[in-house]
Amino acid sequence: EVILTFLDAVGVPHHNNLVDIALLESLLRDALNLTTPRVMAVLDPLKIVIDNYPTGQVEELDAVNNPEDPNAGTRKVRFSKELFIDREDFREEPPKKFFRLAPGREVRLRYGYFIRCVDIVKDHQSGEIIELHCTYDPATRGGYAPDGRKVQGTLHWVSAESAIDVEVRLYDRLFTKADLNALEEGTGFIDYINPDSLHVIENCKAEASLASAVPASRYQFEREGYFVVDSESKPDHIIFNRIVPLRDTWAKIEEAQKQAAR
């Protein structure tokens, strides 16, 4: 149905015309936003231990299935002492305008609590960060502080106690050149195939509700994008294909900083 909407938007030109794929992606987001249930999944997991959270305790928090559809209702997500967040949501030395988690900084966990990073654990050999230690404020359940203090960052997460492992396939442009009718002399379209057009990620962490996901089901991974369950997916090996990413404000800022540095 989105392809038909796309054709209607483009119309029938009198001459050959090149249309930016961003138009199709925008129409996809508009359509999927209205109909697709939200879930939480972490593609590049970084473990968090909440030091002052009771060991062995598990809570069930209410999460909205689709804010665009009041009839979609809510679901329960499990919260525990050990969680996973996306590695990209933490910076040991945060640059300007980075409002996610950093040492000493407080952020909001979606549907959960305010947490503050108090310690970092690194691999002795590689120096890679393998674990964060945080504290939480029990009074901020639901994401709001009784004293009125504000935080700028809200992170998606999954509970380590109940998370399931899933495979995620990220698709990108098939070619590195937008207009294949304007090739450089002596080259063919094969020279412009994008080697990163498919990126397969194993052992992503997803909330437990996705254990029952069936092929062709569509979901929005909060703050990640829209995904569909692959036809090869099985109950013991669930595979998600990305349909289209969400817009990421920080990614655009970071890319602009890299371009400026060059």
N, C-alpha and C positions, 0 to 999 in steps of 0.2 A: 504493500500500500504506500510505502514511502517512496519507492521508485516511481510510482504513478504520480505522486505529488510532485516529485522532482521534475518529471517530464512536463507536467503542467506548468511549473514555475519557469522552466527554461523556454518553453514554447517551440515553435518551428521557425528557425531563422532562414533567411534567403541565401545565406552563405555559410560555409563551414565555420564553426565556432568552437572555441575551447572554453569549457566551463570549469571553474575551480571546484575540486571535490569538496571543499569546505562547505559549499551550499548543500550537498547531499548530507554531509555530517550534521549540519545544523538542523535539517529537516528530521533526521533520525533522532537527534536529541529531543526535539519538540514532541515527537510522537511517543517515544519511549518514556519520557518524563511523566506522561499522563497515565500510563498503563502498567508500568513495571514496578514490582515490589522492591523495596530497599533491603539490603543485607550488608553485613560487615565482613570483609575479607582483607587479609594482609599479605601482599605479594612478596615482600622482602622482610621477613619477620625479624624483629629485635626484641629480645625478652626483657620484660620489666618485672621486678619483684617489689611489691609494696610492703615495706618493712613493718609498718604499724597496723597492717590488716590482719585480723585473726587467722592463724594457721588452721586450715581445714574448713573454714567457712566458705559457703557458696551462696550468693544472692541471685535472685531473678529480677531483672530490671525490665520495665516496659519500654519497648521500642516501636516507633511508628513504621507501619509497612509502606505507606505512600502518603506524604503530606499533601499531594495533589488530589487524592481521592479519599474523602472522609469515610467512605464505606469499606475501605481496605482494612481498617482495624489496626490492632497492635499485635505484637508477638513478645515472647519472653527471651531475653538474652542473659546468659549466665556470667556472673562477675566473681572473680576469685583473687587470691593473693598474687598469683603469677599470671601475667598477660603478655600478649604480643602487640607491638605497634609496628608501623612501617619504619624501616631504617631511615628513610628520607625525612621522617618527621622529627629527627633529632640531629642537632649540631653541637659538637663540643665547643666550638668557637663560632657562635651564630653570627652571620653577616647582618648588615642593616636590613630592616624590613622582614626579617625571618621571625615569625611570631609563634613558632611551634616549640617543642620541648628543647631545653638547654640546661646546663648545670645551674641550679638555684632558681630556675624559672618555674612558675606555676601555669598549668594548662588545664583545660577541661577534657575529660573523656566523654565521648558522646553517650548520652543517656545515663552516665555514671557520676563520677565525682571529680573534684579538683585534685590533681596530684602535683607534687613538686619533686624534681630530680635532686637527689642528695649525694649520689655516688656513681661512679663509672667503673665497670670491670672490663679489663682488656686482656686479650690473649698475650701471654708473656713473650712469645716468639714473633708473631706478626704485628702486634700492636693494635689489632682490630678490636673494636668495641664488641663485646659478646653479651653484655648484660648491663642493665641500668637498675639502680636501687632508688626507689621513690618513697615518699610518704603521701598519705591521703588525708583529706579533711572529711570526717564522717558527716559533718553538718551540711555538706554540699551535694548530697544525693539528689540526682535529677539534673545536676549541672548548674545550680544556683547557690550563692552564698547568702546566709541570713544577714551578714553584716554589710551586704551590698557591694563587696569588692568585685572587681571585674577581671577577667582574663581575656587575652586576645586570641589564643589558639584553641581550637577544638579538634581532637584527634579521634579517628576511628581505631578500633582495637578488637581483639578476640581473647577470650579466656583460654589460658593454656590448659586448664582442667578439662575443657569440653571441646576444644577446637578439633576440626578434622583436616586432614591433609588433602589438598586438591592440586590438579595440574591446571595451569593457566597458559593459554596461547595468545600472545599479543601480536596482532597483525598491523603492519604499517604499509606505506606506499610500495607498490611493486617495482616502480622505477624511480631513479634518483633525478630524472629530468621530467618536468611537467609536460612539455610539448615534444612528442616524439616525431613530429613532422619537421622539426628544426634541429636535425642532428649535425654534429660537427663532421666535416669531410673525413672520409675514411673510417667512420664508425657505423655500427648498426645498433638496433634497439637492445641487443643482448649486452652491449657494453654498458648499458645504463640500468641493468637489473640491480635492485637494492639488496645487498647481502644481509641486511637486517630487517627484511620484510616480514620475517617470522621469528619470534623469540619465545621459546618454550621454557616455562618456569616450573620446576618440580617442587613439591612440598610447600606450597603456599598454605597459609592457615586461614580457615574459614569458620564462621559460626556454625554451631551444631545443626541448625535448622536446614542447612543445605545438604545434609546427609540423604535426604529424600528427593533431591533434585533429579528430574528426569530429562532425557534428551528433548531439545527444542524449547525448554523452559528459559525464560529471559529474566534477568535480574539487574538491578543497579548495585554494583559494589560501591558503597558510599565513598565519595571523594576519589574514586578510581575510574569508573566508566560503566558502560552497559555491556553485559555479557550474556551469552547463550550457551546452554549445555550442549556439548558436541554429540553427534550421533553415535560415536564410538564409546561414549561414557558408560561406565558400569558402576553398580553400587559400591564396589570396593576400589574403584579408580575413577573418580568423577573428574571430568575435563570441561573447562570453560573456555570458550573462544570470545575474545573481545570484539564487540560489534563496533563501538566507537568510544573514544575516551571522553571524560568530562574535561571542561576547561580547568586549568590549574594556574591560578594567579601567581603563586610563588615560582613555578617552573618558568613562566615567562619573564619574571624579574631576574631569576638566576641566569637565564640564557642571555638576556640583555647585558648583564654584568660581564659575562664571558666574552661577548662580542666587543664590549667596550675595552676589555683588558687586552684583546688582540690588536 
